[in-house]
Amino acid sequence: MVTVVAQQKGGVGKTTTAINVGVLLAREGQRVLVVDTDPQFALTRQLGLEVRSLGVNLVDVLAGRAGVDEAIVADVHGVDVIPGARELAGVRDEPCRGDGA
């Protein structure tokens, strides 16, 4: 199952909803991966992760500098996390060409 919590407007509870649903599903025995796509990386911070101490984040994965497995922080309150980063604000909204260019 894939569940997405998305809304362009800020302050509507996206992060809180994503964390709560993720942790509840994990407590029910589901494997959960939360991906923080917010340039303010609120989900990452609210789960208690210190962004500066993490070596790899979602930006590194999107830029091709790291694999997804390298970015996952395992078992944070029962869920796995791909942390966000401030640099997500600079990621362009373009389709991937898939040819390495």
Summary of the structure (lengths in Angstrom):
residues: 101
radius of gyration: 13.8
end to end distance: 32.0
largest distance: 42.5
contacts: 232
relative contact order: 0.19
helix: 36%
strand: 11%
